[in-house]
Amino acid sequence: SLGGPFPSTSHRCHHKPKRCLPIQCGSVGGPFPVSPLLFHPNTKGSQIVMDLAQKTVKRQASFCNAITFSNRPIALYEQVRLKITKKQCCWSGALRLGFTSKDPSRINPDNLPKYACPDLVSQSGFWAKALPEEFANEGNVIAFWVDKKGRVFYRINESSPMLFFSGVRIAEPLWALIDVYGLTRGVQLLGKLANNNPCKQTLQTKNLGSRCSQTLISP
């Protein structure tokens, strides 16, 4: 076990449309980290193969045992951007995305379960959800992030952002959690997003989306 019982939280979020006041983006109210966002080099599932740059991972076989984490904590509103590099047919389910408050460096890789969902999310400090299969196509770019209210949003390519799930505790540092599951065979981190200016968020009525002005730093 990697933690205690995980209190169940609803993935539904009911909010009136509103414009949020400007906030300073960052994990604890500060600026975005300047270090590159990479995959954690050691804490990964037994089927994961990682390149030397720690930007690309691939599942060797099967459809599971492919949990990965980021190498550093993720700031609030910092977008984790992934490109699906390999899709494998004949499986059901796809990429699982989320966050953890557990430092991956303190997790024994041998103790990682086969699946992020439901195995990890049933434990305290782990939050993740499956990406809809229709979005798990090769070449698609997925970005996901968490806001100051613990809500996780995602977008596919240049589509409008959508609410993914809620209930993430933001009082502690959060690392990205990426399970290369099922139809998804390989993914690549595209770089880190940074913004030195305050970030404005707008909830949209239709998709409970969030728009956040960011500047891409090339990988």
Protein Blocks (a to p, Z undefined) as FASTA:
>chain_A
ZZdcdddddfbdcddddddddddedfeopacdfbdcdddfklccfkbccdfkopaccdfb
hjehpaccdfbdcdehiacddddfbdcehiecdddddddfbdfklpcfklpcfbfblklm
mpghiacddddfklmcghiacdddddfkopacddehjaccddfbehiafkbccdddddde
hjllbdcdfbdcddfbdcdddddfklopacdddddddZZ
